[in-house]
Amino acid sequence: MSHCLILQQYNDFYIGADSAGSIKINDSFYRTSNDMQKIFKFGSDIYFCSGVSNNVDICNDWIIKNNKDYINIERLKDFLIHKFNKSSSEDCFDIEFLICRIENGVSKI
């Protein structure tokens, strides 16, 4: 899976990630590309999203359609639970999010 490095200071952060894309076939992951975008800016939030390419696209589309100036973490959590629950054919652990934001001058991850 992917790698992400976040250096956090009191009022700032730096984030970097690999660019490998992957798919899942029969419970095994396969690399499909080396140019997948994994760091996104939405409003005042920066987020890292990694996992099976199709799932990343689904989540990014949902974020764009269902949030305004920042990512509502509770709504995102509910979406992930319902969209990728264990009873479906998709595994909820095929996607990962890290959200970075500055709140009241303090960096939060």
All heavy atoms as an XYZ file, in Angstrom:
890
protein
N       0.842     -1.185      0.000
C       0.000      0.000      0.000
C       0.887      1.247      0.000
O       2.085      1.156     -0.106
C      -0.941     -0.012      1.198
C      -2.013     -1.108      1.169
S      -3.129     -1.058     -0.242
C      -4.132      0.350      0.146
N       0.286      2.364      0.199
C       0.964      3.646      0.031
C       1.712      4.089      1.278
O       1.482      3.596      2.369
C      -0.066      4.716     -0.321
O      -0.629      4.407     -1.548
N       2.573      5.049      1.037
C       3.336      5.653      2.119
C       3.055      7.143      2.125
O       2.937      7.770      1.082
C       4.832      5.426      1.917
C       5.189      3.986      1.894
N       5.315      3.239      3.025
C       5.418      3.150      0.866
C       5.627      1.998      2.703
N       5.681      1.920      1.395
N       2.963      7.690      3.330
C       2.708      9.115      3.483
C       3.593      9.616      4.621
O       3.709      8.960      5.658
C       1.232      9.328      3.815
S       0.785     11.043      4.065
N       4.229     10.757      4.431
C       5.045     11.373      5.459
C       4.458     12.739      5.772
O       4.241     13.549      4.869
C       6.495     11.530      4.975
C       7.418     12.315      5.897
C       7.639     11.548      7.205
C       8.733     12.599      5.208
N       4.189     12.978      7.048
C       3.681     14.271      7.482
C       4.620     14.802      8.551
O       4.879     14.130      9.553
C       2.261     14.176      8.058
C       1.311     13.636      6.999
C       1.793     15.541      8.568
C      -0.076     13.332      7.517
N       5.156     15.993      8.325
C       5.953     16.687      9.332
C       5.072     17.784      9.896
O       4.646     18.687      9.182
C       7.219     17.280      8.707
C       8.137     16.263      8.018
C       9.282     16.978      7.314
C       8.671     15.248      9.008
N       4.780     17.688     11.178
C       3.850     18.626     11.810
C       4.601     19.557     12.741
O       5.411     19.121     13.564
C       2.791     17.856     12.600
C       1.758     18.736     13.242
C       0.728     17.938     14.033
O       0.942     16.787     14.357
N      -0.383     18.575     14.354
N       4.337     20.859     12.589
C       4.815     21.859     13.513
C       3.589     22.414     14.234
O       2.462     22.041     13.924
C       5.546     22.972     12.770
C       6.801     22.483     12.073
C       7.473     23.587     11.283
O       6.816     24.333     10.567
N       8.786     23.679     11.430
N       3.805     23.301     15.169
C       2.690     23.841     15.942
C       1.622     24.462     15.042
O       0.436     24.199     15.207
C       3.196     24.881     16.951
C       2.079     25.515     17.740
C       1.478     24.820     18.780
C       1.620     26.785     17.433
C       0.437     25.380     19.502
C       0.586     27.353     18.144
C       0.001     26.647     19.176
O      -1.032     27.206     19.891
N       2.048     25.263     14.076
C       1.066     25.972     13.246
C       1.231     25.710     11.753
O       0.786     26.496     10.923
C       1.135     27.470     13.523
C       2.491     28.037     13.185
O       3.423     27.317     12.863
N       2.621     29.347     13.275
N       1.860     24.588     11.394
C       2.075     24.275      9.993
C       2.326     22.776      9.851
O       2.575     22.084     10.835
C       3.290     25.039      9.469
C       3.239     25.271      7.961
O       2.276     24.827      7.316
O       4.182     25.914      7.446
N       2.237     22.290      8.640
C       2.578     20.897      8.372
C       3.057     20.776      6.931
O       2.772     21.610      6.084
C       1.402     19.941      8.625
C       0.141     20.318      7.906
C      -0.062     19.954      6.596
C      -0.837     21.054      8.546
C      -1.220     20.311      5.926
C      -1.999     21.412      7.894
C      -2.185     21.038      6.572
N       3.830     19.731      6.687
C       4.328     19.398      5.360
C       3.929     17.950      5.107
O       4.078     17.103      5.987
C       5.850     19.555      5.288
C       6.291     20.961      5.627
C       6.588     21.310      6.941
C       6.368     21.931      4.641
C       6.970     22.604      7.262
C       6.747     23.226      4.957
C       7.048     23.552      6.269
O       7.413     24.831      6.580
N       3.410     17.661      3.930
C       2.903     16.327      3.643
C       3.438     15.857      2.286
O       3.512     16.630      1.340
C       1.352     16.307      3.691
C       0.797     14.913      3.434
C       0.746     17.322      2.769
C      -0.703     14.782      3.681
N       3.832     14.610      2.225
C       4.309     14.007      0.986
C       3.844     12.567      0.909
O       3.593     11.933      1.935
N       3.711     12.049     -0.303
C       3.222     10.675     -0.469
C       3.796     10.074     -1.742
O       4.226     10.791     -2.645
C       1.696     10.661     -0.534
N       3.791      8.752     -1.790
C       4.179      8.077     -3.025
C       3.073      8.263     -4.059
O       2.029      8.841     -3.761
C       4.465      6.595     -2.778
C       3.211      5.792     -2.457
O       2.166      6.383     -2.144
O       3.277      4.559     -2.520
N       3.303      7.784     -5.267
C       2.313      7.999     -6.324
C       1.870      6.700     -6.986
O       1.360      6.714     -8.093
C       2.887      8.947     -7.387
O       4.050      8.376     -7.941
N       2.047      5.576     -6.310
C       1.675      4.286     -6.892
C       0.161      4.096     -6.856
O      -0.482      4.327     -5.842
C       2.348      3.146     -6.140
N      -0.398      3.684     -7.984
C      -1.807      3.306     -8.052
C      -1.917      1.794     -7.932
O      -0.999      1.065     -8.285
N      -3.036      1.307     -7.407
C      -3.182     -0.142     -7.242
C      -4.617     -0.581     -7.491
O      -5.539      0.219     -7.442
C      -2.742     -0.575     -5.847
O      -3.606     -0.019     -4.870
N      -4.775     -1.852     -7.741
C      -6.085     -2.489     -7.820
C      -6.034     -3.738     -6.942
O      -4.963     -4.191     -6.546
C      -6.483     -2.873     -9.268
C      -5.474     -3.863     -9.870
C      -6.646     -1.654    -10.139
C      -5.917     -4.463    -11.188
N      -7.193     -4.269     -6.632
C      -7.272     -5.477     -5.822
C      -7.979     -6.552     -6.630
O      -9.081     -6.341     -7.125
C      -8.050     -5.201     -4.538
C      -8.101     -6.375     -3.601
C      -8.844     -5.997     -2.320
C      -8.940     -7.161     -1.387
N      -9.737     -6.843     -0.207
N      -7.327     -7.698     -6.772
C      -7.903     -8.844     -7.480
C      -7.722    -10.072     -6.590
O      -6.587    -10.397     -6.214
C      -7.221     -9.070     -8.843
C      -7.368     -7.832     -9.736
C      -7.790    -10.311     -9.527
C      -6.562     -7.886    -11.020
N      -8.822    -10.723     -6.236
C      -8.770    -11.936     -5.409
C      -7.931    -11.748     -4.150
O      -7.041    -12.526     -3.843
C      -8.236    -13.125     -6.217
C      -9.126    -13.470     -7.380
O     -10.344    -13.308     -7.306
N      -8.530    -13.929     -8.459
N      -8.210    -10.692     -3.402
C      -7.537    -10.384     -2.137
C      -6.045    -10.094     -2.274
O      -5.311    -10.158     -1.294
C      -7.762    -11.498     -1.110
C      -9.212    -11.577     -0.665
O      -9.878    -10.517     -0.638
O      -9.677    -12.681     -0.359
N      -5.568     -9.792     -3.462
C      -4.183     -9.399     -3.674
C      -4.153     -8.036     -4.353
O      -5.005     -7.726     -5.182
C      -3.456    -10.412     -4.555
O      -3.355    -11.654     -3.909
N      -3.172     -7.222     -3.989
C      -3.029     -5.891     -4.563
C      -1.970     -5.910     -5.656
O      -0.938     -6.558     -5.526
C      -2.620     -4.883     -3.484
C      -3.714     -4.615     -2.507
C      -3.798     -5.339     -1.323
C      -4.666     -3.652     -2.758
C      -4.807     -5.099     -0.419
C      -5.692     -3.407     -1.858
C      -5.755     -4.132     -0.687
N      -2.250     -5.167     -6.744
C      -1.329     -5.073     -7.865
C      -1.137     -3.604     -8.224
O      -2.106     -2.852     -8.299
C      -1.865     -5.829     -9.085
C      -2.045     -7.300     -8.826
C      -3.265     -7.793     -8.358
C      -0.991     -8.181     -9.016
C      -3.428     -9.148     -8.098
C      -1.147     -9.538     -8.754
C      -2.362    -10.015     -8.297
O      -2.524    -11.350     -8.035
N       0.104     -3.214     -8.471
C       0.418     -1.844     -8.864
C      -0.021     -1.635    -10.306
O       0.259     -2.454    -11.173
C       1.910     -1.602     -8.728
C       2.304     -0.185     -9.107
C       3.759      0.018     -8.862
N       3.950      0.056     -7.424
C       4.851      0.812     -6.806
N       5.669      1.548     -7.494
N       4.944      0.807     -5.507
N      -0.717     -0.526    -10.556
C      -1.193     -0.236    -11.909
C      -0.536      0.995    -12.520
O      -0.576      1.163    -13.730
C      -2.723     -0.017    -11.918
O      -3.036      1.078    -11.053
C      -3.445     -1.268    -11.487
N       0.023      1.864    -11.683
C       0.638      3.082    -12.217
C       1.578      3.681    -11.179
O       1.584      3.277    -10.016
C      -0.437      4.111    -12.583
O      -1.046      4.602    -11.407
N       2.335      4.652    -11.619
C       3.220      5.397    -10.721
C       2.937      6.899    -10.781
O       3.814      7.703    -10.497
C       4.686      5.130    -11.080
C       5.106      3.740    -10.688
O       4.792      3.278     -9.601
N       5.805      3.062    -11.585
N       1.712      7.256    -11.148
C       1.387      8.678    -11.273
C       0.027      9.037    -10.666
O      -0.603      9.999    -11.072
C       1.441      9.099    -12.736
C       0.437      8.355    -13.608
O      -0.244      7.431    -13.116
O       0.325      8.708    -14.794
N      -0.402      8.291     -9.674
C      -1.704      8.558     -9.057
C      -1.590      9.711     -8.057
O      -0.658      9.762     -7.263
C      -2.193      7.306     -8.335
C      -3.570      7.445     -7.761
S      -4.118      5.845     -7.123
C      -5.711      6.309     -6.517
N      -2.523     10.640     -8.117
C      -2.552     11.737     -7.163
C      -3.137     11.233     -5.851
O      -4.180     10.571     -5.835
C      -3.396     12.895     -7.692
C      -3.423     14.072     -6.741
C      -4.223     15.245     -7.271
O      -4.681     15.222     -8.408
N      -4.382     16.257     -6.459
N      -2.477     11.541     -4.735
C      -2.943     11.084     -3.433
C      -3.106     12.216     -2.425
O      -3.656     12.012     -1.364
C      -1.983     10.041     -2.878
C      -1.960      8.805     -3.758
C      -1.161      7.717     -3.167
C      -1.215      6.523     -4.101
N      -0.408      5.441     -3.635
N      -2.593     13.384     -2.747
C      -2.734     14.533     -1.861
C      -3.642     15.535     -2.551
O      -3.420     15.902     -3.706
C      -1.372     15.162     -1.532
C      -0.470     14.126     -0.851
C      -1.548     16.386     -0.648
C       0.954     14.586     -0.648
N      -4.681     15.967     -1.832
C      -5.693     16.854     -2.395
C      -5.931     18.029     -1.460
O      -5.787     17.911     -0.250
C      -7.014     16.102     -2.575
C      -6.901     14.879     -3.434
C      -6.585     13.655     -2.876
C      -7.102     14.956     -4.800
C      -6.482     12.512     -3.661
C      -7.000     13.825     -5.597
C      -6.687     12.597     -5.025
N      -6.335     19.152     -2.018
C      -6.740     20.312     -1.222
C      -8.224     20.520     -1.434
O      -8.699     20.528     -2.563
C      -5.966     21.552     -1.658
C      -6.271     22.763     -0.796
C      -5.317     23.880     -1.082
C      -5.417     25.055     -0.152
N      -6.629     25.367      0.489
N      -8.942     20.638     -0.349
C     -10.369     20.915     -0.422
C     -10.674     22.004      0.588
O     -10.551     21.798      1.802
C     -11.198     19.670     -0.116
C     -12.669     19.922     -0.273
C     -13.259     19.854     -1.525
C     -13.436     20.275      0.814
C     -14.604     20.125     -1.676
C     -14.785     20.545      0.669
C     -15.369     20.470     -0.581
N     -11.073     23.167      0.103
C     -11.287     24.286      1.007
C     -10.001     24.577      1.751
O      -8.948     24.736      1.150
N     -10.062     24.611      3.072
C      -8.864     24.856      3.871
C      -8.186     23.555      4.310
O      -7.169     23.590      4.983
C      -9.231     25.685      5.111
O     -10.192     24.984      5.881
N      -8.740     22.414      3.931
C      -8.175     21.121      4.317
C      -7.264     20.567      3.235
O      -7.500     20.748      2.044
C      -9.291     20.086      4.551
C     -10.121     20.378      5.778
O      -9.677     21.163      6.633
O     -11.221     19.814      5.887
N      -6.232     19.879      3.682
C      -5.379     19.085      2.796
C      -5.591     17.650      3.238
O      -5.575     17.359      4.436
C      -3.896     19.446      2.960
C      -3.677     20.929      2.782
C      -3.025     18.567      2.080
C      -3.194     21.374      1.462
N      -5.829     16.751      2.297
C      -6.009     15.371      2.721
C      -5.244     14.408      1.830
O      -4.992     14.664      0.670
C      -7.481     14.988      2.823
C      -8.263     14.931      1.533
C      -8.473     13.724      0.886
C      -8.813     16.067      0.976
C      -9.208     13.664     -0.285
C      -9.548     16.022     -0.189
C      -9.735     14.808     -0.811
O     -10.450     14.743     -1.973
N      -4.830     13.324      2.463
C      -4.158     12.215      1.813
C      -5.189     11.111      1.707
O      -5.852     10.765      2.681
C      -2.975     11.763      2.672
C      -2.401     10.424      2.284
C      -1.580     10.298      1.170
C      -2.674      9.306      3.034
C      -1.034      9.072      0.830
C      -2.133      8.072      2.703
C      -1.311      7.954      1.600
N      -5.368     10.584      0.514
C      -6.331      9.513      0.289
C      -5.625      8.422     -0.494
O      -5.079      8.663     -1.561
C      -7.530     10.029     -0.485
S      -8.821      8.794     -0.725
N      -5.633      7.217      0.052
C      -4.937      6.111     -0.577
C      -5.793      4.865     -0.511
O      -6.624      4.711      0.369
C      -3.617      5.863      0.153
O      -2.976      4.742     -0.386
N      -5.557      3.976     -1.446
C      -6.275      2.708     -1.469
C      -6.478      2.258     -2.895
O      -5.820      2.740     -3.817
N      -7.398      1.350     -3.085
C      -7.725      0.874     -4.420
C      -8.224      2.069     -5.236
O      -9.074      2.839     -4.782
C      -8.789     -0.245     -4.351
C      -9.258     -0.641     -5.725
C      -8.229     -1.449     -3.608
N      -7.683      2.246     -6.425
C      -7.948      3.434     -7.248
C      -9.430      3.758     -7.373
O      -9.839      4.920     -7.232
C      -7.349      3.253     -8.642
O      -5.974      3.026     -8.569
N     -10.255      2.774     -7.646
C     -11.691      3.005     -7.804
C     -12.297      3.567     -6.516
O     -13.130      4.469     -6.549
C     -12.390      1.708     -8.211
C     -13.843      1.936     -8.550
O     -14.184      2.887     -9.239
N     -14.698      1.058     -8.054
N     -11.880      3.039     -5.367
C     -12.405      3.527     -4.086
C     -11.966      4.954     -3.809
O     -12.735      5.757     -3.273
C     -11.968      2.602     -2.948
C     -12.584      1.230     -3.045
O     -13.465      0.981     -3.861
N     -12.112      0.314     -2.223
N     -10.723      5.282     -4.167
C     -10.238      6.653     -3.996
C     -11.087      7.600     -4.836
O     -11.508      8.659     -4.356
C      -8.746      6.759     -4.374
C      -8.287      8.212     -4.409
C      -7.887      5.945     -3.405
N     -11.372      7.233     -6.077
C     -12.209      8.068     -6.946
C     -13.605      8.259     -6.358
O     -14.154      9.365     -6.378
C     -12.316      7.460     -8.343
C     -11.000      7.487     -9.102
O     -10.110      8.290     -8.742
O     -10.859      6.693    -10.057
N     -14.192      7.196     -5.828
C     -15.526      7.273     -5.209
C     -15.504      8.244     -4.036
O     -16.389      9.097     -3.896
C     -16.003      5.871     -4.762
C     -16.316      5.004     -5.976
C     -17.214      5.974     -3.829
C     -16.518      3.528     -5.656
N     -14.496      8.142     -3.201
C     -14.410      9.007     -2.022
C     -14.148     10.460     -2.404
O     -14.760     11.365     -1.831
C     -13.330      8.499     -1.082
S     -13.783      6.939     -0.305
N     -13.260     10.688     -3.359
C     -12.996     12.062     -3.794
C     -14.250     12.697     -4.380
O     -14.548     13.864     -4.110
C     -11.855     12.090     -4.807
C     -10.518     11.849     -4.162
O     -10.329     12.102     -2.977
N      -9.584     11.343     -4.930
N     -14.996     11.962     -5.190
C     -16.253     12.485     -5.741
C     -17.230     12.826     -4.636
O     -17.891     13.864     -4.671
C     -16.890     11.465     -6.695
C     -16.133     11.309     -7.995
O     -15.275     12.174     -8.312
O     -16.373     10.308     -8.697
N     -17.329     11.965     -3.624
C     -18.245     12.216     -2.507
C     -17.836     13.469     -1.744
O     -18.677     14.302     -1.407
C     -18.290     11.013     -1.564
C     -19.266     11.228     -0.452
C     -20.598     10.939     -0.464
C     -19.008     11.820      0.824
N     -21.172     11.309      0.723
C     -20.210     11.851      1.536
C     -17.860     12.318      1.427
C     -20.315     12.359      2.821
C     -17.953     12.836      2.710
C     -19.175     12.851      3.387
N     -16.547     13.625     -1.494
C     -16.053     14.804     -0.766
C     -16.407     16.078     -1.523
O     -16.921     17.034     -0.948
C     -14.535     14.703     -0.517
C     -14.272     13.672      0.585
C     -13.932     16.057     -0.145
C     -12.821     13.322      0.780
N     -16.165     16.096     -2.811
C     -16.444     17.281     -3.624
C     -17.937     17.617     -3.618
O     -18.320     18.778     -3.505
C     -15.920     17.077     -5.057
C     -14.390     17.066     -5.045
C     -16.459     18.130     -6.011
C     -13.765     16.541     -6.323
N     -18.796     16.611     -3.701
C     -20.241     16.836     -3.787
C     -20.892     17.136     -2.444
O     -21.951     17.752     -2.397
C     -20.926     15.612     -4.400
C     -20.610     15.413     -5.851
C     -21.232     14.140     -6.378
C     -20.800     13.874     -7.802
N     -21.185     12.555     -8.284
N     -20.311     16.693     -1.330
C     -21.009     16.735     -0.048
C     -20.372     17.604      1.023
O     -20.783     17.550      2.177
C     -21.152     15.306      0.499
C     -22.077     14.483     -0.353
O     -23.287     14.624     -0.289
N     -21.497     13.644     -1.199
N     -19.387     18.397      0.675
C     -18.743     19.268      1.649
C     -18.620     20.665      1.067
O     -18.618     20.838     -0.140
C     -17.363     18.709      2.023
C     -17.470     17.396      2.781
O     -17.596     17.374      3.983
N     -17.448     16.289      2.055
N     -18.492     21.649      1.931
C     -18.407     23.041      1.479
C     -16.970     23.540      1.547
O     -16.218     23.382      0.613
C     -19.320     23.922      2.333
C     -20.786     23.555      2.191
C     -21.410     24.289      1.060
C     -22.892     23.980      1.029
N     -23.473     24.086     -0.245
N     -16.570     24.140      2.678
C     -15.244     24.751      2.801
C     -14.233     23.857      3.515
O     -13.056     24.189      3.573
C     -15.348     26.068      3.560
C     -16.215     27.066      2.804
O     -16.153     27.057      1.563
O     -16.950     27.825      3.446
N     -14.686     22.791      4.119
C     -13.799     21.862      4.812
C     -14.481     20.496      4.814
O     -15.661     20.380      4.525
C     -13.513     22.320      6.249
C     -14.726     22.293      7.151
C     -14.955     21.206      7.986
C     -15.648     23.319      7.148
C     -16.080     21.155      8.795
C     -16.766     23.281      7.950
C     -16.973     22.197      8.773
O     -18.080     22.148      9.572
N     -13.733     19.461      5.155
C     -14.280     18.105      5.159
C     -14.919     17.844      6.523
O     -14.251     17.950      7.553
C     -13.183     17.072      4.869
C     -12.590     17.317      3.477
C     -13.728     15.650      4.985
C     -11.333     16.531      3.195
N     -16.200     17.521      6.517
C     -16.903     17.164      7.748
C     -16.518     15.722      8.092
O     -16.946     14.776      7.425
C     -18.408     17.304      7.545
C     -19.184     17.018      8.802
O     -18.953     16.035      9.487
N     -20.132     17.894      9.102
N     -15.695     15.560      9.106
C     -15.121     14.253      9.423
C     -16.186     13.251      9.847
O     -16.130     12.078      9.470
C     -14.015     14.405     10.483
C     -12.860     15.201      9.872
C     -13.523     13.035     10.963
C     -11.782     15.603     10.836
N     -17.181     13.675     10.597
C     -18.249     12.754     11.022
C     -19.044     12.256      9.820
O     -19.373     11.073      9.725
C     -19.172     13.417     12.046
C     -18.539     13.582     13.412
C     -18.118     12.251     14.027
O     -18.891     11.277     13.984
O     -16.995     12.180     14.560
N     -19.361     13.156      8.886
C     -20.083     12.736      7.674
C     -19.231     11.812      6.814
O     -19.722     10.847      6.240
C     -20.530     13.953      6.872
C     -21.672     14.700      7.558
C     -22.150     15.879      6.753
N     -22.753     15.413      5.513
C     -22.808     16.140      4.396
N     -22.302     17.359      4.362
N     -23.374     15.660      3.323
N     -17.927     12.091      6.736
C     -17.021     11.222      5.987
C     -16.962      9.844      6.627
O     -17.036      8.829      5.938
C     -15.618     11.838      5.920
C     -14.539     10.972      5.273
C     -14.886     10.631      3.822
C     -13.186     11.668      5.353
N     -16.874      9.793      7.934
C     -16.840      8.511      8.641
C     -18.104      7.705      8.365
O     -18.036      6.513      8.031
C     -16.683      8.742     10.144
C     -16.605      7.456     10.947
C     -16.432      7.749     12.416
C     -17.793      8.005     13.015
N     -17.787      8.113     14.460
N     -19.265      8.354      8.448
C     -20.527      7.662      8.165
C     -20.578      7.162      6.722
O     -21.025      6.043      6.456
C     -21.720      8.583      8.427
C     -21.930      8.863      9.906
O     -21.390      8.101     10.747
O     -22.617      9.846     10.218
N     -20.113      7.998      5.788
C     -20.081      7.590      4.386
C     -19.210      6.348      4.205
O     -19.609      5.389      3.546
C     -19.555      8.733      3.510
C     -19.202      8.309      2.115
C     -20.189      8.041      1.185
C     -17.871      8.156      1.742
C     -19.864      7.636     -0.110
C     -17.535      7.754      0.453
C     -18.538      7.490     -0.469
N     -18.005      6.358      4.773
C     -17.091      5.224      4.630
C     -17.674      3.950      5.227
O     -17.581      2.878      4.631
C     -15.744      5.537      5.284
C     -14.922      6.635      4.618
C     -13.708      6.982      5.479
C     -14.501      6.237      3.223
N     -18.314      4.069      6.384
C     -18.911      2.892      7.036
C     -20.005      2.304      6.158
O     -20.069      1.094      5.955
C     -19.455      3.260      8.427
C     -18.284      3.495      9.388
C     -20.391      2.177      8.956
C     -18.690      4.118     10.706
N     -20.867      3.158      5.613
C     -21.982      2.654      4.815
C     -21.575      2.225      3.407
O     -22.111      1.264      2.871
C     -23.101      3.699      4.756
C     -23.767      3.875      6.070
N     -23.435      4.903      6.923
C     -24.693      3.133      6.714
C     -24.152      4.792      8.020
N     -24.925      3.731      7.924
N     -20.615      2.932      2.809
C     -20.201      2.609      1.444
C     -19.323      1.364      1.389
O     -19.443      0.546      0.489
C     -19.455      3.806      0.832
C     -18.973      3.563     -0.577
C     -20.126      3.403     -1.538
C     -19.637      3.115     -2.938
N     -20.721      2.781     -3.840
N     -18.452      1.214      2.358
C     -17.468      0.136      2.307
C     -17.611     -0.813      3.492
O     -16.617     -1.296      4.028
C     -16.046      0.701      2.286
C     -15.798      1.620      1.129
C     -15.652      2.979      1.322
C     -15.711      1.131     -0.156
C     -15.418      3.830      0.260
C     -15.481      1.970     -1.233
C     -15.331      3.327     -1.024
N     -18.847     -1.100      3.887
C     -18.993     -1.974      5.054
C     -18.587     -3.402      4.722
O     -18.585     -3.820      3.580
C     -20.396     -1.854      5.667
C     -21.448     -2.674      4.964
O     -21.189     -3.765      4.466
N     -22.654     -2.162      4.934
N     -18.249     -4.158      5.754
C     -17.684     -5.503      5.570
C     -18.636     -6.490      4.909
O     -18.203     -7.487      4.380
C     -17.259     -6.054      6.933
C     -16.076     -5.363      7.485
C     -14.913     -6.251      7.299
C     -13.705     -5.663      7.952
N     -12.514     -6.114      7.336
N     -19.926     -6.226      4.932
C     -20.861     -7.174      4.322
C     -20.914     -7.031      2.802
O     -21.479     -7.865      2.130
C     -22.260     -6.994      4.912
O     -22.754     -5.717      4.593
N     -20.301     -5.967      2.279
C     -20.294     -5.792      0.829
C     -19.102     -6.524      0.226
O     -18.287     -7.100      0.928
C     -20.237     -4.300      0.477
O     -18.957     -3.798      0.752
N     -18.994     -6.469     -1.087
C     -17.880     -7.137     -1.764
C     -16.585     -6.345     -1.619
O     -15.526     -6.841     -1.936
C     -18.203     -7.323     -3.244
O     -18.381     -6.062     -3.847
N     -16.681     -5.102     -1.136
C     -15.496     -4.275     -0.955
C     -15.115     -4.250      0.525
O     -15.958     -4.268      1.395
C     -15.754     -2.858     -1.454
C     -16.065     -2.826     -2.937
C     -16.556     -1.464     -3.364
O     -17.642     -1.096     -2.936
O     -15.827     -0.821     -4.110
N     -13.842     -4.197      0.792
C     -13.330     -4.206      2.150
C     -13.067     -2.770      2.589
O     -12.410     -2.018      1.885
C     -12.048     -5.023      2.172
C     -11.499     -5.233      3.567
O     -11.913     -4.544      4.502
O     -10.642     -6.097      3.694
N     -13.548     -2.393      3.768
C     -13.393     -1.012      4.217
C     -11.932     -0.638      4.423
O     -11.596      0.529      4.463
C     -14.198     -0.764      5.487
S     -13.603     -1.673      6.910
N     -11.032     -1.601      4.530
C      -9.628     -1.287      4.720
C      -8.890     -1.077      3.400
O      -7.677     -0.969      3.380
C      -8.952     -2.371      5.562
C      -9.549     -2.445      6.939
C     -10.365     -3.490      7.298
C      -9.319     -1.442      7.864
C     -10.929     -3.553      8.559
C      -9.884     -1.488      9.122
C     -10.689     -2.547      9.469
N      -9.622     -0.987      2.300
C      -9.026     -0.696      0.999
C      -8.923      0.807      0.757
O      -8.623      1.234     -0.348
C      -9.848     -1.329     -0.127
C      -9.719     -2.836     -0.148
O      -8.854     -3.363      0.562
O     -10.495     -3.481     -0.864
N      -9.175      1.613      1.797
C      -9.117      3.059      1.657
C      -8.567      3.645      2.962
O      -8.811      3.115      4.035
C     -10.514      3.644      1.323
C     -10.427      5.109      0.905
C     -11.480      3.474      2.453
C     -10.131      5.268     -0.547
N      -7.794      4.712      2.834
C      -7.246      5.370      4.018
C      -7.268      6.871      3.803
O      -6.964      7.351      2.712
C      -5.808      4.910      4.241
C      -5.159      5.554      5.435
C      -3.748      5.051      5.639
O      -2.908      5.260      4.749
O      -3.499      4.438      6.688
N      -7.625      7.609      4.855
C      -7.649      9.069      4.829
C      -6.810      9.630      5.959
O      -6.842      9.114      7.072
C      -9.079      9.595      5.058
C      -9.900      9.670      3.833
C     -10.720      8.624      3.483
C      -9.857     10.788      3.031
C     -11.491      8.680      2.349
C     -10.625     10.863      1.888
C     -11.441      9.806      1.549
N      -6.093     10.696      5.665
C      -5.474     11.539      6.679
C      -5.866     12.961      6.315
O      -5.664     13.397      5.178
C      -3.956     11.407      6.673
C      -3.406     10.088      7.178
C      -1.910     10.012      6.926
C      -3.694      9.911      8.653
N      -6.447     13.673      7.252
C      -6.895     15.037      6.990
C      -6.057     15.984      7.833
O      -5.913     15.786      9.041
C      -8.393     15.199      7.315
C      -9.201     14.273      6.402
C      -8.822     16.658      7.149
C     -10.671     14.195      6.730
N      -5.496     17.000      7.188
C      -4.667     18.001      7.858
C      -5.357     19.351      7.731
O      -5.812     19.715      6.651
C      -3.292     18.083      7.204
S      -2.412     16.510      7.125
N      -5.413     20.071      8.846
C      -6.010     21.404      8.802
C      -5.405     22.271      9.893
O      -4.850     21.765     10.861
C      -7.522     21.356      8.929
C      -8.045     20.847     10.245
C      -9.565     20.975     10.404
N     -10.299     20.395      9.330
C     -11.413     19.679      9.457
N     -11.899     19.440     10.656
N     -12.039     19.204      8.415
N      -5.547     23.563      9.703
C      -5.134     24.534     10.716
C      -6.414     25.055     11.354
O      -7.280     25.585     10.666
C      -4.337     25.709     10.110
C      -3.148     25.223      9.281
C      -3.918     26.682     11.191
C      -2.044     24.575     10.048
N      -6.555     24.865     12.666
C      -7.723     25.369     13.414
C      -7.241     26.296     14.502
O      -6.424     25.899     15.345
C      -8.505     24.204     14.043
C      -9.310     23.392     13.064
C     -10.124     22.304     13.759
O      -9.993     22.086     14.968
O     -10.910     21.648     13.041
N      -7.717     27.522     14.474
C      -7.336     28.530     15.460
C      -5.817     28.669     15.558
O      -5.261     28.791     16.650
C      -7.934     28.215     16.838
C      -9.440     28.172     16.798
O     -10.070     29.011     16.165
N     -10.012     27.189     17.460
N      -5.147     28.608     14.413
C      -3.707     28.789     14.360
C      -2.894     27.568     14.752
O      -1.668     27.635     14.823
N      -3.545     26.434     15.016
C      -2.854     25.216     15.438
C      -3.060     24.133     14.379
O      -4.188     23.901     13.936
C      -3.397     24.722     16.804
C      -2.711     23.443     17.233
C      -3.235     25.814     17.865
N      -1.965     23.457     13.992
C      -2.094     22.379     13.004
C      -2.659     21.141     13.658
O      -2.319     20.777     14.774
C      -0.732     22.078     12.367
O       0.169     21.551     13.317
N      -3.594     20.487     12.937
C      -4.236     19.269     13.436
C      -4.240     18.253     12.320
O      -4.495     18.557     11.173
C      -5.657     19.555     13.889
C      -5.706     20.542     15.033
C      -7.045     20.625     15.643
C      -6.944     21.578     16.826
N      -8.121     21.579     17.617
N      -3.963     17.004     12.680
C      -3.969     15.910     11.715
C      -4.955     14.860     12.193
O      -4.961     14.472     13.337
C      -2.567     15.288     11.551
C      -1.620     16.367     11.017
C      -2.599     14.080     10.639
C      -0.188     15.956     10.919
